[in-house]
């Protein structure tokens, strides 16, 4: 079951009302999660511009009043949904680095790539929403959010590169930050093509080419 996207089950129990109802803050928190998951699902299915607030509240099984109590509009909801997803995905990638703290660069890069592709494959709606729809939403803050996400991934690669020494104990030569961003962008282009072709669950096939691409870009050439 997807953690980041989906419709609330039609047969699931609703939120308690009357004397047994829960505190408003708790209810709002649950409604927010429902709304954000529903927004990702709706936008991934039909696209940002074609989706409506009506689609989202039907999937979330909440009222329009509940939606507007939490979000001013669709754009703000979408940004919040992507932000929620990133807050879950990025720590998993960071954990992949931590698990290989004593390993060499090739092992660390493979751990990062494997985990990232695994998350993409298990969360195809989120992968599609952020990779395809965030750029085309063209609302205030969406381009910045996309760039920030890529920058964080680039920083993960940069940190792994500089903290894993070469054979013989030599340090790797640091590149400009834009270099790491370009590497991440190249990897993302491969993933993007799978997503747009409807093959997100198959992105694990890209592990070998992405790892090799990163190694080619990061391993220092022997001098002389």
N, C-alpha and C positions, 0 to 999 in steps of 0.2 A: 504494500500500500504506500502511495506517495505521501511523504511528510509535508511537502510544500504546496501541493495543489490537489484540488478535488472538490466535489459537491458533497454537501452534508447529506447523509443517507435519509431518504424520505421516511423510512420506518423508524428512524432513531427518535428517542424521546426528546421532546422540546425542552426549552428552558422553563424551570418551575415558576408558577405564578401564584398569586394569592398569599396566604399566610406562610406557606412553606418556601416562599421564594428566597433566593440567595441574595447576598449583598450586591448592590448595583455595580460596584467596581469589579466584582468577580464575573458578573454577567457580561459587562462590557468587554472584559478581557477575552472571554470565550467567543463573543460575537466578533471581535476583531480578528481572531484566528480564523474563524469560519469565513469571514468576508475576504481576507487576504488569500486564503487557499482557493476560494471560489473565483477571485479575480484572476489569479494565475491560470486556473483551468479554463475560464471563459476566454481570456485573451490569447492563450496558446491555441485554442480551438479555432477561433474565427478572426483573430487579429485585434490589435488595439482599437483601431478606428471603427470596426464593425461591431465590437462588443458594446453593451450598454449596461447602465447601472441596474436596469431590470434583470438582465441576464445574471448579474452578480448576486443580487439579493435572492433570486429564485434558487440559485445553486447553494447559497449559504443558508437558506431558510430563515432569513431575518427580514424585518420590515425595512421600508425605505427610511423610516424615522431612525431606526438603529444605524443604518448606513451613514446618514448625514450627521448623526450624533458623533460618529467617529472620524468621518472624512468629508472634506468640503466638496469633493467631486471625484470623478473617475481617475483623473491624472494623479491626484494626491494618493488615492488608494493604490494605484499601480506602483508608484514609487515606494510606498510603504511595503507593498508585497515583495518587490524585488529586494529591498533593503533587508526584510526579514529573511529571505532566502539566502542572501549573501552572508548574513550573520551566522547562519548555520553551516554553509558550505565552506567558507574561508577557514574557520577553525579546524575543520577536518583536514584541509590541505596543510595547515601549519603542523598538525599532529603527525602527518606523514614525514615532515622534516625532522621532528623531534624523535620519532622512532628510529631514525637512522643517524643519530648524532655522531656515532663513532664509525660510520661507514664512509666510503669514498664517494666522490661526486657522481659517478655513474649509478651507483646503488641508490643514492639519495634522489637523483632526478627520476629514476624509474619509480620510486615510491611515490613521489609527488604526482607524476603523470598517471600512474595506476589509480590512485585515490581520486584524482580529479575526474578522470574518465568514468570511474565507477559511479560517482555522484551524478554525473551527467546522464548516464544510462539509466539510473534508478529514478531520476527526476526529469523525465523528458519534457514535461510541461514547463517547468521552471527554466530548463536550458533553452527552450524555444522562446519563452517570454523575454528573457534577458538578452539573448544573443540576437534575436530577430526584431522583436517588437520595441525594445527599449530605444533603439536608434530611430525607428520610424515614428514613434510617438511624438517626437519633436516638441515636447513640452518643456517648460522651464525646469531645469534641473536634471532632465533625463540624460542628456549628453554627458554632463558632468559626472553623473552616477555611473554611467558606463565606463568612462575614463578612469574614475577612481577604482573601480573593480579591477580593470586591467593593470593599473598601477600597483595595486596590492599584490596581484599575482606576479608581476614583474619583480617586486621587492622580495617575494618568497624565493624566486629563482636567484636573484642577486645575493641574498643572504646565504643560500645553499652553496653557491659558487665560491664565495669568499671564505666560507667557514670550513670547506673541505679542501685539504691540501693535496698537492700532487705527489706522486711517488718520490720518495727522498725527502719529504717534508717541506718542499717548496710551496709557497702560496701561489694561487692563481692570480693572474693579472686582472685587476678590476677594469671593467669597461664603463663608459658613460651610462647613466641610467637609461637614456633613450635606447641604448643597444638592447637592454633587457626587455624593454617595452616592445621593441621590434620583434624580438624572439617570441615573446608571448603572443603578439599579434599574428605571427606566422602560424603558430600552433592553433590559435583560435580560428584562423581561416579554414584549416582542415576540418575542425570540429563543425564550423558553420556549414560547410558543404554537406556534411552528414545530416545535420539538423534540417536544413532546407529540403533535403531529399526524403525526409521522413524516416531517417535511419538512426535516430538518436540512441536507441537501445543497442546499436551495433558499434558505437564509437570506441569500444574496447579494441577493435581492430586497428586503431590508430596508435596504439601504445608504442609499437616498435618504431614506426617512422618518426613520431614526435620525439621519443627519447634520442634517437640517432641525430635528429635535426638539432636538438639542444646541445648534445655533446659536440657536434661539429662546430657549433658556434661558441662554445665555452672552453673547450680544452685548448691549452696553449700549445702552439707548434714548437717542436724542438728547435733550438737555435743552431745556426750553422748549416 
